[in-house]
């Protein structure tokens, strides 16, 4: 976030069904609060790759991956918005960052008003548990966190 970037609602999106539900909820929160929506996707950098293919190849591959993620995330925003009962009328900004989802969302929590994440579970007892990103964000975020369950 730059100094000129207004505070808003942040949502972590990875294309999964839980993150799509979180995106839908975050759209509603952003509208209700009259804040911009920051749709965030993260791509972890792979340090081992730098050893195998150092230099410009790594940077080119990372940039290509981030561009592909941006395209997929923008498509997800359009799809989720199209499935909503009321079309999102606010301002949405898609951001793709190099780093882990946890570190990116925690960093953004220091500058924004709300972080929205999806929970995940694979059935049975696991349904009672949050995913690792959700757990870390809930425990360490600098702003309120909303975890959207299925």
C-alpha positions in Angstrom: 0.0 0.0 0.0 1.3 3.4 -0.8 0.6 6.5 1.3 -2.0 7.6 -1.3 -3.8 4.2 -1.2 -6.9 4.5 1.0 -7.6 2.0 3.7 -10.0 -0.7 2.8 -11.1 -4.3 3.1 -8.6 -6.9 2.2 -9.5 -10.4 1.0 -7.2 -13.3 0.4 -8.1 -15.2 -2.8 -6.5 -18.4 -4.0 -9.2 -19.7 -6.4 -10.6 -22.2 -3.9 -14.2 -22.4 -3.0 -13.6 -21.1 0.6 -11.7 -18.1 -0.9 -14.6 -17.4 -3.3 -17.0 -17.3 -0.4 -14.6 -14.9 1.4 -14.5 -12.7 -1.7 -18.3 -12.6 -1.8 -18.5 -11.6 1.8 -15.6 -9.1 1.5 -17.5 -7.4 -1.4 -20.5 -6.9 0.9 -18.3 -5.6 3.8 -16.5 -3.2 1.4 -19.9 -1.8 0.2 -21.3 -1.5 3.7 -18.3 0.3 4.9 -17.9 2.4 1.7 -14.3 1.3 1.4 -12.2 0.0 -1.5 -11.8 -3.7 -1.8 -8.3 -5.2 -2.2 -8.3 -8.6 -3.6 -5.0 -10.2 -2.8 -3.2 -13.2 -4.2 0.2 -14.3 -3.2 2.8 -16.5 -4.8 5.6 -17.8 -2.6 9.1 -17.3 -4.0 11.0 -20.5 -4.2 14.6 -20.0 -2.9 15.7 -23.4 -4.2 14.9 -22.3 -7.7 17.3 -19.4 -7.5 20.1 -21.9 -6.9 19.1 -24.0 -9.9 18.4 -21.2 -12.3 19.9 -18.0 -10.9 19.6 -14.6 -12.5 17.1 -13.2 -15.0 15.4 -16.6 -15.7 14.1 -16.7 -12.1 12.8 -13.1 -12.3 11.2 -13.7 -15.7 9.5 -16.9 -14.5 8.3 -15.1 -11.3 6.9 -12.2 -13.3 5.1 -14.6 -15.7 3.6 -16.5 -12.8 2.5 -13.3 -11.1 0.9 -12.1 -14.4 -0.9 -15.4 -14.8 -2.1 -15.2 -11.2 -3.4 -11.7 -11.8 -5.4 -12.8 -14.8 -6.9 -15.8 -12.9 -7.7 -13.6 -9.9 -9.4 -11.0 -12.0 -11.5 -13.7 -13.6 -12.4 -15.0 -10.2 -13.5 -11.6 -9.1 -15.7 -11.3 -12.3 -17.2 -14.8 -11.8 -18.0 -14.2 -8.1 -19.5 -10.8 -8.9 -21.6 -12.4 -11.6 -23.0 -15.0 -9.2 -24.0 -12.4 -6.5 -27.6 -11.5 -6.0 -26.5 -7.8 -6.1 -23.6 -6.8 -8.2 -20.6 -5.3 -6.4 -20.8 -1.6 -7.0 -17.6 -0.6 -5.1 -14.0 -0.1 -6.2 -12.0 -3.4 -6.4 -8.2 -3.6 -6.8 -6.5 -6.9 -7.6 -3.0 -7.2 -6.1 -0.6 -10.0 -6.7 2.4 -10.3 -4.4 5.5 -12.5 -4.3 5.5 -14.1 -0.8 3.4 -16.4 1.3 -0.3 -15.7 1.8 0.3 -15.4 5.5 3.1 -12.8 5.3 1.3 -10.7 2.6 -2.1 -10.7 4.5 -0.4 -9.9 7.8 1.5 -7.0 6.2 -1.6 -5.6 4.7 -3.5 -6.0 8.0 -1.2 -3.2 9.4 -2.6 -0.7 6.9 -6.2 -1.7 6.3 -9.4 -1.9 8.3 -10.5 -5.5 7.8 -9.0 -8.7 6.5 -11.3 -11.4 5.2 -10.2 -15.0 4.7 -11.9 -18.3 4.0 -11.6 -21.3 6.3 -11.0 -24.8 5.1 -11.5 -28.3 6.2 -11.6 -31.7 4.6 -14.5 -33.3 6.5 -15.1 -34.9 9.9 -13.1 -33.3 12.8 -11.0 -31.3 10.3 -14.1 -29.2 9.6 -13.8 -27.7 13.0 -10.3 -26.4 12.3 -9.1 -23.4 10.4 -6.5 -23.6 7.6 -3.0 -22.6 8.4 -3.3 -19.2 6.7 -6.6 -18.4 8.5 -5.1 -19.5 11.8 -2.0 -17.3 11.4 -3.9 -14.3 10.3 -6.5 -14.6 13.1 -3.7 -14.8 15.7 -1.4 -12.1 14.4 -3.3 -9.6 12.3 -3.1 -5.9 13.3 -6.8 -5.3 12.3 -10.0 -7.2 12.7 -10.2 -10.5 10.8 -13.4 -12.1 9.4 -13.1 -15.9 8.7 -15.8 -17.0 6.3 -16.9 -20.7 6.8 -18.6 -22.8 4.3 
